[in-house]
Amino acid sequence: MAHTALTQPAPAAIPTRSAWQRVRASRGWAGFWFMLPTALILGLFLAYPLLKGIWLSFTNARIGREGVFVGLENYEWLWDDDVFWLSVFNTCLYTAVASVVKFGVGLYLALLLNKNMPFKSIIRSIVLIPFVVPTVLSAIAFWWIFDSQFSIISWSLRHLGVINGNIDFLGEPAMARACVIFANIWRGVPFIAITLLAGLQTVSPSLYEAATLDGASNWQIFSRITLPLLTPIIAVVMTFSVLFTFTDFQLIWAMTRGGPVNATHLMATLSYQRGILSGTLGEGAAIATAMVPFLLAAIGISWFGLQRRAWQSGGNDR
């Protein structure tokens, strides 16, 4: 036994690594360092302006003058402001009507473009034109189309003998609301149509062939196959559509600047008018901050909707 103990080699010493070597070998730290630049950029350009705006909403800051903390005074003032509540109504109406119509027309176009037809690629490119045109340019075009003196619609109807005088499209509140909603729908439909078309391209044709062999009708194929498989994409695209529509500014400002008599003022345009043009930064920031709960609600509805479709990711539906 003593001879065996003398000839047995000593165990190799375990090399010790420094803290820096352990950090370099850690996958978690590597991910942290890769994400750090993105986090800094997001914090600088997204989080800081948002927090700065929320802080300004609690002050009486004006352009060129530092404000002092006034608590909820700006929000209390807005609570009794009829123009603010009119802008909330206009924003909700504008978002709801435009989003529903854009989804309906966009889904129809996506289903149509998913079929085999001649010149399909060219037609798809043409559908995208309204989306690639700059917003201000399309807004000026619609402003001219709906102008009280130079409207091509009024000119055509007068020459056809339908009307005797020009129609003041943007001078009457209800008609002005309809015109700006129509312009938003015209711009937004291509985004929804092309996105849903991309989703339709991922549905396996074998599912449609099996349903057809089983004698399913077109409506049954759509409601049992197409719509369920398209639901996650619908949730995402409608979330973006609602967010873009709710925060729309350029189209409204270029066409009506919120008129007539504030009938087309959205919360974004009213915030700009009060905060920048009138110089009351605190009040404008309060209007902009009041938009945040609506936007969070839209994101929350989409997120919970996607959670209920967990079975498509391999989990159980809730």
C-alpha positions as CSV (number, residue, x, y, z in Angstrom):
1,M,0.0,0.0,0.0
2,A,2.8,2.4,0.9
3,H,4.5,1.6,-2.5
4,T,1.2,2.3,-4.4
5,A,0.8,5.7,-2.6
6,L,4.3,6.7,-3.5
7,T,3.9,5.9,-7.3
8,Q,0.4,7.4,-7.8
9,P,0.7,10.7,-9.7
10,A,-0.5,13.9,-7.9
11,P,-3.9,15.2,-9.2
12,A,-3.6,18.0,-11.7
13,A,-4.2,21.5,-10.3
14,I,-7.5,23.1,-11.5
15,P,-6.6,26.3,-13.3
16,T,-8.3,29.4,-11.8
17,R,-9.7,32.1,-14.0
18,S,-9.8,35.8,-13.2
19,A,-13.1,37.7,-12.9
20,W,-12.5,39.3,-16.3
21,Q,-11.9,35.9,-18.0
22,R,-15.2,34.6,-16.5
23,V,-17.0,37.7,-17.8
24,R,-15.5,37.2,-21.2
25,A,-16.6,33.6,-21.3
26,S,-20.2,34.3,-20.1
27,R,-22.8,34.2,-22.9
28,G,-25.1,36.4,-20.8
29,W,-22.5,39.2,-20.5
30,A,-21.8,38.9,-24.3
31,G,-25.5,39.4,-25.0
32,F,-25.5,42.4,-22.6
33,W,-22.6,44.2,-24.4
34,F,-24.2,43.6,-27.8
35,M,-27.5,45.0,-26.6
36,L,-26.0,48.0,-24.8
37,P,-25.6,50.3,-27.8
38,T,-29.2,49.6,-28.9
39,A,-30.4,50.3,-25.4
40,L,-28.5,53.6,-25.2
41,I,-29.9,54.7,-28.6
42,L,-33.5,53.8,-27.6
43,G,-33.1,55.5,-24.3
44,L,-31.6,58.7,-25.8
45,F,-34.1,59.0,-28.7
46,L,-37.3,57.4,-27.3
47,A,-37.3,57.2,-23.5
48,Y,-35.8,60.6,-22.9
49,P,-38.2,62.6,-25.1
50,L,-41.1,60.7,-23.6
51,L,-40.0,61.3,-20.0
52,K,-39.2,65.0,-20.9
53,G,-42.7,65.4,-22.4
54,I,-44.4,63.9,-19.3
55,W,-42.3,66.2,-17.1
56,L,-43.3,69.3,-19.1
57,S,-46.9,68.4,-18.8
58,F,-46.6,69.0,-15.0
59,T,-45.0,72.4,-15.5
60,N,-46.1,75.8,-16.9
61,A,-43.2,76.0,-19.3
62,R,-43.4,78.2,-22.3
63,I,-41.2,78.6,-25.3
64,G,-38.0,80.5,-24.2
65,R,-38.9,80.3,-20.5
66,E,-38.2,77.6,-17.9
67,G,-41.3,76.3,-16.2
68,V,-42.0,75.4,-12.6
69,F,-43.8,72.4,-11.3
70,V,-47.6,73.1,-11.2
71,G,-48.8,69.5,-10.5
72,L,-52.0,68.5,-12.3
73,E,-53.0,72.1,-13.2
74,N,-52.6,71.5,-17.0
75,Y,-54.8,68.4,-16.8
76,E,-57.4,70.1,-14.7
77,W,-57.5,72.9,-17.3
78,L,-57.9,70.4,-20.1
79,W,-60.7,68.6,-18.2
80,D,-62.9,71.7,-18.6
81,D,-61.7,72.5,-22.1
82,D,-64.4,71.7,-24.7
83,V,-61.9,71.9,-27.6
84,F,-59.8,69.2,-26.0
85,W,-62.7,66.8,-25.6
86,L,-63.7,67.6,-29.2
87,S,-60.2,66.6,-30.3
88,V,-60.5,63.3,-28.3
89,F,-63.8,62.6,-30.0
90,N,-62.4,63.4,-33.4
91,T,-59.3,61.2,-32.8
92,C,-61.4,58.2,-31.7
93,L,-63.8,58.6,-34.6
94,Y,-61.0,59.1,-37.1
95,T,-59.1,56.1,-35.8
96,A,-62.1,53.8,-35.5
97,V,-63.7,54.5,-38.9
98,A,-60.4,54.6,-40.8
99,S,-59.0,51.5,-39.2
100,V,-62.1,49.4,-39.8
101,V,-62.4,50.4,-43.4
102,K,-58.7,50.0,-44.1
103,F,-58.8,46.5,-42.7
104,G,-61.9,45.5,-44.7
105,V,-60.6,46.9,-48.0
106,G,-57.0,45.8,-47.3
107,L,-58.1,42.2,-46.5
108,Y,-60.2,42.1,-49.7
109,L,-57.3,43.4,-51.8
110,A,-54.9,40.8,-50.2
111,L,-57.3,37.9,-51.0
112,L,-57.7,39.3,-54.5
113,L,-54.0,39.7,-55.1
114,N,-53.3,36.2,-53.7
115,K,-55.2,34.7,-56.6
116,N,-53.6,33.8,-60.0
117,M,-54.2,36.6,-62.4
118,P,-52.4,38.2,-65.3
119,F,-49.9,41.0,-64.6
120,K,-50.1,40.2,-60.9
121,S,-46.7,41.6,-60.1
122,I,-47.5,44.9,-61.8
123,I,-50.8,45.2,-60.0
124,R,-49.1,44.6,-56.7
125,S,-46.7,47.4,-57.4
126,I,-49.5,49.8,-58.4
127,V,-51.3,49.0,-55.1
128,L,-48.3,50.2,-53.2
129,I,-48.2,53.7,-54.8
130,P,-50.4,55.5,-52.3
131,F,-48.1,54.2,-49.5
132,V,-44.8,55.3,-51.0
133,V,-46.1,58.8,-51.9
134,P,-44.9,61.3,-49.2
135,T,-47.7,62.1,-46.8
136,V,-47.5,65.9,-47.4
137,L,-47.7,65.4,-51.2
138,S,-50.8,63.3,-51.0
139,A,-52.3,65.7,-48.4
140,I,-51.8,68.6,-50.8
141,A,-53.3,66.5,-53.7
142,F,-56.4,65.8,-51.6
143,W,-56.5,69.5,-50.5
144,W,-56.7,70.4,-54.1
145,I,-59.3,67.7,-54.9
146,F,-61.5,68.9,-52.1
147,D,-60.8,72.6,-52.5
148,S,-63.9,74.9,-52.5
149,Q,-62.9,76.7,-55.8
150,F,-60.7,74.3,-57.8
151,S,-62.1,70.9,-56.8
152,I,-62.0,68.5,-59.7
153,I,-65.1,66.8,-58.2
154,S,-67.1,70.0,-58.2
155,W,-65.9,70.8,-61.7
156,S,-67.0,67.4,-63.0
157,L,-70.3,67.4,-61.3
158,R,-71.0,71.0,-62.6
159,H,-70.2,70.0,-66.2
160,L,-72.4,66.9,-65.8
161,G,-75.3,69.1,-64.7
162,V,-75.6,67.4,-61.3
163,I,-74.9,70.5,-59.2
164,N,-75.0,74.3,-59.9
165,G,-72.2,75.5,-57.6
166,N,-69.0,74.2,-56.1
167,I,-69.2,72.0,-53.0
168,D,-67.3,73.2,-50.0
169,F,-65.9,69.9,-48.9
170,L,-63.5,71.2,-46.3
171,G,-65.7,74.0,-45.0
172,E,-68.5,71.9,-43.4
173,P,-67.6,70.0,-40.3
174,A,-69.2,66.6,-41.1
175,M,-68.0,66.6,-44.7
176,A,-64.5,67.8,-43.7
177,R,-64.2,64.8,-41.2
178,A,-65.3,62.4,-44.0
179,C,-62.7,63.9,-46.4
180,V,-59.8,63.5,-44.0
181,I,-60.9,60.0,-43.1
182,F,-61.1,59.1,-46.8
183,A,-57.6,60.5,-47.4
184,N,-56.2,58.4,-44.5
185,I,-57.9,55.3,-45.8
186,W,-56.4,55.9,-49.3
187,R,-53.0,56.1,-47.8
188,G,-53.3,53.2,-45.3
189,V,-54.9,50.5,-47.4
190,P,-51.7,49.5,-49.3
191,F,-49.8,48.8,-46.0
192,I,-52.5,46.5,-44.7
193,A,-53.1,44.8,-48.1
194,I,-49.4,44.0,-48.8
195,T,-48.8,42.9,-45.2
196,L,-51.8,40.5,-45.2
197,L,-50.8,39.3,-48.6
198,A,-47.4,38.3,-47.2
199,G,-49.2,36.4,-44.5
200,L,-51.4,34.6,-47.1
201,Q,-48.3,33.5,-49.0
202,T,-47.3,31.4,-45.9
203,V,-50.5,29.4,-45.8
204,S,-49.8,25.9,-47.3
205,P,-51.8,25.3,-50.5
206,S,-52.3,21.7,-49.3
207,L,-54.7,22.9,-46.7
208,Y,-56.9,24.5,-49.3
209,E,-56.7,21.4,-51.5
210,A,-57.7,19.1,-48.6
211,A,-60.6,21.4,-47.7
212,T,-61.8,21.5,-51.3
213,L,-61.7,17.7,-51.6
214,D,-63.8,17.5,-48.4
215,G,-66.4,19.7,-50.1
216,A,-65.8,22.9,-48.0
217,S,-67.4,26.1,-49.3
218,N,-65.4,29.2,-50.0
219,W,-66.7,30.8,-46.7
220,Q,-65.8,27.7,-44.7
221,I,-62.3,27.7,-46.2
222,F,-61.9,31.4,-45.3
223,S,-63.4,31.1,-41.8
224,R,-61.7,27.8,-40.8
225,I,-58.3,28.0,-42.5
226,T,-57.4,31.5,-43.8
227,L,-58.7,33.7,-41.0
228,P,-57.3,31.6,-38.1
229,L,-53.9,31.3,-39.7
230,L,-53.9,35.0,-40.5
231,T,-55.0,36.2,-37.1
232,P,-51.5,36.8,-35.6
233,I,-50.5,39.0,-38.6
234,I,-53.9,40.8,-38.4
235,A,-53.2,41.6,-34.8
236,V,-49.8,43.0,-35.5
237,V,-50.8,45.0,-38.6
238,M,-53.9,46.4,-37.0
239,T,-51.9,47.4,-34.0
240,F,-49.5,49.4,-36.1
241,S,-52.4,50.8,-38.2
242,V,-54.3,52.0,-35.1
243,L,-51.1,53.6,-33.7
244,F,-50.3,55.4,-36.9
245,T,-53.8,56.6,-37.4
246,F,-54.3,57.7,-33.8
247,T,-51.1,59.8,-33.9
248,D,-51.6,61.1,-37.4
249,F,-50.5,64.7,-37.8
250,Q,-49.2,65.6,-41.3
251,L,-52.4,64.7,-43.3
252,I,-54.7,66.7,-41.1
253,W,-52.4,69.7,-40.7
254,A,-51.7,69.9,-44.5
255,M,-55.4,69.6,-45.4
256,T,-57.4,71.5,-42.8
257,R,-55.1,72.6,-39.9
258,G,-57.8,71.3,-37.6
259,G,-60.6,73.3,-39.1
260,P,-63.4,74.2,-39.7
261,V,-64.2,75.3,-36.2
262,N,-61.9,72.5,-34.8
263,A,-64.0,69.8,-36.4
264,T,-61.0,67.9,-37.7
265,H,-58.6,68.7,-34.8
266,L,-56.9,65.5,-33.6
267,M,-55.1,65.3,-30.3
268,A,-51.8,65.4,-32.1
269,T,-52.6,68.6,-34.1
270,L,-54.1,70.3,-31.0
271,S,-51.0,69.5,-29.0
272,Y,-48.9,71.1,-31.7
273,Q,-51.1,74.1,-32.0
274,R,-51.1,74.7,-28.2
275,G,-47.5,73.7,-27.5
276,I,-45.6,75.1,-30.4
277,L,-47.7,77.8,-32.2
278,S,-49.2,79.2,-29.0
279,G,-46.0,78.7,-27.0
280,T,-47.6,76.9,-24.0
281,L,-45.3,73.9,-23.9
282,G,-46.8,72.5,-20.7
283,E,-50.3,72.5,-22.0
284,G,-49.3,71.0,-25.3
285,A,-47.3,68.3,-23.5
286,A,-50.3,67.5,-21.3
287,I,-52.4,66.9,-24.5
288,A,-49.7,64.7,-26.0
289,T,-49.3,62.8,-22.7
290,A,-53.1,62.2,-22.6
291,M,-52.7,60.1,-25.8
292,V,-50.4,57.6,-24.0
293,P,-53.2,55.6,-22.2
294,F,-55.1,55.2,-25.5
295,L,-52.0,53.9,-27.3
296,L,-51.2,51.5,-24.4
297,A,-54.7,50.2,-24.5
298,A,-54.4,49.5,-28.3
299,I,-51.1,47.6,-27.7
300,G,-52.6,45.7,-24.7
301,I,-55.6,44.5,-26.7
302,S,-53.2,43.3,-29.5
303,W,-50.9,41.6,-27.0
304,F,-53.7,39.8,-25.1
305,G,-55.2,38.8,-28.5
306,L,-51.9,37.2,-29.5
307,Q,-51.6,35.4,-26.2
308,R,-54.9,33.7,-26.8
309,R,-53.6,32.3,-30.0
310,A,-50.6,30.6,-28.3
311,W,-51.6,27.3,-29.9
312,Q,-50.2,28.5,-33.2
313,S,-46.8,28.7,-31.6
314,G,-47.0,25.1,-30.2
315,G,-48.7,26.0,-26.9
316,N,-52.2,25.6,-25.6
317,D,-54.9,28.1,-26.5
318,R,-56.1,30.2,-23.6
